[in-house]
Amino acid sequence: MKRQHLRGDEGLSLVELLITVVLAGIIFAAMVPFFYNALKTTSRDARRNDAQLIAQDRLEQSRLVAYGDLTQANLTSGTKTDGSALGDGRFGTTYNLAGQSPYTVNYTVEHIVDTDADATDTDYERVTITVYTPDHSSHATLSTLVKNPAPGIVSVDSGGGGADLPTTNLSITVSFKNWADVDHSQTSRGVYFTRTNADGTGAITSSHLYPVSASNPTVVFTNLTGGKTYTYSVTCYSVNNGKMTSPSFHLLKSARLKFDTNPGGS
């Protein structure tokens, strides 16, 4: 008795198997660039993210550097002018991550003087840090302003109007929110005022005074002359307790002495 073999019982022929292998190879070959580009994009994004983190780290560390050492040359070399390490010792033009080529770091330091209408001239350094990925295909740039911790100077316009207002025996009272914020460490610090003529000559500087207690957190400058001829400036030195703070204070009016009554922001 003969057994018939149906076509469906047979396996793939060699030709069909070869065709299947060839087609699979073509499909996989076509997908290789897709996977390669996806992997390349992921790697590039990871490097860009690393550059962002490095720039942020350097920016945070630059805020901890002493103001006088905050120069482009120091940040670039990673050392101070005396040769000692700057900050935490990680400044410089390269940054190494394990298993990767070095990242390139560039620094720019720009000096800025704020001369706005509040009559307070303040120095800043604008620090800009740019970090390039190892292949320089992308970069991250961040910037910050670092304020000069030296005491700010508040200019006081002594002008005024009205012939019935007195122009002599006037006073400036500086009232502090916290008297202990004022630097008492040296006789050349504390609080003092400077008077100049309208043409900028003839400066008269007072002695340095200090608030004495929480119950009497003021200093008073008396026997002043008012009028449009003179401009008064009040300078306050702040205490450095690990960080520099600006003492909050009020300037209290007296007749023809005109000024911002709340320059300290208290």
Secondary structure, DSSP 8 states (H G I E B T S, - for coil): ------GGGS---HHHHHHHHHHHHHHHHHHHHHHHHHHHHHHHHHHHHHHHHHHHHHHHHHTTS-GGG--HHHHHHTB-TTS-B-TTTT-SSEE--TTS--EEEEEEEEEEEE--TTSEEEEEEEEEEEEE-TTSS-EEEEEEEEE--S--EEEEE-----TTS--SSEEEEEEES-GGGB--SSTT-SEEEEEEETTS-S-EE---B----SS--EEEEEEE--STTEEEEEEE-B-BSSSB----EEEE-BTTBB--S-TT--
